[in-house]
């Protein structure tokens, strides 16, 4: 009897190990957004230390919001360097130019092949948290580290009780056998009082967490906001975060302008039946590894979640 129990335990553990290995291998794969092509070796040779890597990455970029205020734009000694060097003819938001990691690395090295903290403001690219998260995920994948981008809402961006839309990177630490949240976009920020390399999970809501909290009445509608076009609050904002995160978890880190076409066509005004359908998806997304096969089945078979509208679509 004891032998039978032992064999069953071994079989269960072996099955769990195979499932985990399948998931790990999946997140080592790249997407059109994280594939680096000829820049793969360059990224592979970047620092292995996560803090050093993130700090170095952030010094290559300027957050577009920093360029929107005329006074900030003329700052000569701020965090991003001498912003007055930047021509007014350059875009504030350059994500239209650099939607994926390969284009970001290509432009940075075109502007200045020295990838160091000393990069001047005029040679930096203007990207938001989405691109920061994709850049980090792409670099980690190039190093053979499982990584995935996550989309959701951070309570530490505005410090007023509001959770603003924010993208971060999640990577698997094989030594510690756990997924770690890392926010590459806030390295160097003196106001951050927690470890951005190992983000506390209670200060970041994934898209599905925000959606379900709103559906259950656990959050006020104004507590969840999406600043990127179109500006949205509450359930519509959470739906965006939900689908961004779903696509990210399926290795497709879609751009801000894209959402399922049926959502856009309805102006985010869904019926209760359609919302219940999203309830079920969100519940599965809360445990993406445990529900990996079910999520992939939905991904493959529920085409309306994947047919995108927005931009040229």
N, C-alpha and C positions, 0 to 999 in steps of 0.2 A: 504493500500500500504506500509506504513512504517512498519507495523507488519510483512508483507511478507519479506521485506528487512532484518529486524532484525533476522527473523528465518533463512533466507539463510546465513547470517553472522555467526550465531551460529552453523549451520550445517557445514560450511566451517572450522571454528575454531575447531570444534569437530573432523572433519576428519584429520586436520593437527596434532591435539594432538594425535590421534591414530597412525598416521604414525610415528611421532616422538617417541612415546613410543615403537613401534615395533623396530625402529632402536636402541634405547637405550638398549632394552633387548637383541638385537642381539650382541652388543658389550660388554655386560656383560658375554656372553658365552666365553668359552675357546676353544683353538685349540690344536692339538698335541704339539704345540710349547709353548703355554701359560698355559696349564693345570699343576697344581702343585701337584695334588694327596695328599699324606700324608704330604706334606710341605705347604699345603694351610693355615693351622692354624698358622704356623710359620710366613708366609708372612703377614697374616692378622694382626699379633701383631707387625709388624714393624711400625716405625713412620708414623703418618697420615699426618704430614706436608710435602708437596711435596719437599721443598728444603732440609730438614733434611733427608728425605728418599733417594733422589738422591745422596747427599753427602756421606751418609753411604754406598750406593751401589757402588759408584765409588771407595771407599777405599778398596773394596773387590777384585778389578780387576787391571790388568795391560794391557794397550793397546799393542798388539803385535809389532806394529811399534817401540815402545820404546825398544824392545829387538833386533832389527835387526842391529843397529849400535853397533860395538864392544865396543866403548868408553862408550856409554850410558849403555850398559849391565854391565859394571864394576862400574857404579855409585853407591856409598854407601849412598848418602844423598839426592837423588832426590825425586820427588813427590811420586813415587811408592815405596819408601823405599830402602833398601839395595839390589839392583839387583844382586850383586855379590853372594848372597846366592843361586841364582837359578841355578840348575845344567844345563850344556849345553845339556844334554840329553833330557830335557823337550822341548816340541814343542813350537815354537814361537806363532803360531796360533793354539789355542786349540779348535776352533769351530768345528773341525772334531770330537772331543770328546764330546763337549757339545752343540749340535745344538738347544736344547730347555731349557726352564727355569728350569724344574724339575731336569735335569742333572747338571745344574749350581749350584743350591742350594745344591744338594746332594754332589757334590765335595767340595764345600766351607765348608760345615759342617763336611765332612769327614776329610779334612785337619786341620780344627780347628773349634770346635763347638761355639767358641766365635765370634759372628758376630758383630764386633766393628770396629771403625776407627783405632784401634791399630794393626790390622792384619798385620803380617810381609810379606815381599815380597815373600818368599818361599811358603807361604800359600795362595797366591792369584791365581786366574785363569786368563789366557791370552785370552781376548775376545775383539772383535771389537764393533763398534757402533750398529751393528745389534743385537748382544746378549744383549747389554745394553738396547736397546729399548724393546726387548722381555721380559727381566727380569723385567723392570719397568711395562710394560703392564700387565704381569702375576701377579705382586704384587697388582696393582690397582684392577684388576679383583677379586682377592682373598678378597679384601676389599669391593667388591660390586660396584666398580666404573667402568662405561663404559670406555673402552680403546681400542685403535687400534694402531698398528705399522704403520709408514709411511716410505716409501722409496723415496729418491730423491737426491738432490744435494745442498750442502751448500756453500755459497760464503764466509763464515767466517773461513773455515778450512785452506786454503793456503794463503789468503790475497794477491793474485796476479791477481785478476779478474777471476780466474778459479773457477768453481763450481765443487767441488769434491763430489763423491758419499757419501751419509751419510744417516743413518737411525735414526729416532727419534720416540717419542711416542706422540700420541694425545689422550687426555682424556676429558671426558665431565664433566664440572663443573655445577652440577644441580642448585646450588644456583644462579649462574650467567647466566645460560641457554646458555652456549656456549662451543664450543670445544677449548681446549688450547693445543698448541704445547710445549712440554718439551724435552729438550736435556739432557739426563742423562749422556752422554759421555763427557761433557765439564765442569761439576761441579768441582770447585777447580782450573780451569785454570785462571790465573791472567790476561791473555790477552783478556779475554772476557769482553766487555764493555756494554753488554745488559743483560737482565734477562733471563737466560737459562730455568727458570721455566715457562715463558710465552713468547715464542720466537716470535719476530716480523715476520710477514708472508712475508714481502718483502725481507728477507735475506735467505729464504729457498725456493727452487723450488722442488715441488713434481715431480715424474717421468713424469707425463703427462704434467705438465707445461713446463718442459724443452723440452720435445718432440715437443710440439706445437710451442714453441718459435723458435726452430731450423727449423721446417717445414715452418714457416712464414718468416724466414730470420732475425729474431730479435736477434739472438745470433750467434756468430762465432762458427764453429765446435769445435775449441780447447777450448771453454769456458766450455764445459761439458765433464767431464772425469770420468771413472770408473776404479779405481786402482786395484780392485780385479780381479783374473784370470777369463777370459782373459782380459788384459788391453785394454780398448776401449775408443774412443772419439766420440763426435758428435752424430749423429743419432743412431749408434749401442749402444752407452752408454745409450742414452735416452730411447731406446727401452727396455733395461734391467731394467732401473728404472721404466718405465711404467708398465711392467708386474709384477715386484716385488710389486709395490704399489697396483696394481689391486688385486693380491693374498692376500696382507695384508688386504685390505679393505673387502675381503671376508673371513677374519679370517683364512688365511693360509699363515704364514710367512715363505715362502720357503727359502732354503739355497742359498748361493752365486752361487753354481755350477749348480743350476737348472734354466732352461728357457724352454718355450714351445719348444717341439722337432722340430717343423717345422722351428722355428727361427734358432735353432742351425744347423739343416741340411742345411739351406741356407747360413750359415755363416753370418747372419744378413743382407744379401744382398736381400732385398725384392723388388718386382715389385711395380710400382706406384699404381696399384690396391690394393695390399696388404697394402701399406702404407696408402692409403685412408681409408681402413678398420680400421687401428689403429687410424687414425685421429678421426673417429667417437667414438671409445672407449675412447680416451683421452678427447674428449669434454665432455662426460658423467662423466668421473672421476673428472673433475674440480669441479663438484657439487655432491659429492658422496651421500649426504643425499637426496637432491632433486631428484636424479636419482637412488635411491636405488633399486626400483623394476625393472627398466630396466637393471641395472647392474647385479642383481641376475638372471634375465632371460638370459642374455648373459652367465653368469657363468654356468648356468644349461644346456644351449643348444649349445654353441659353444665350442665343446670338444677340438678343436685344441689349444685353449688358456689355457687348463688345462692339456693336455698330455705333461708331462715334459721330457726333455732330460738332460743329464749331470750326472756326478758321475756314479753311477751304472745303471742309466736308459738309 
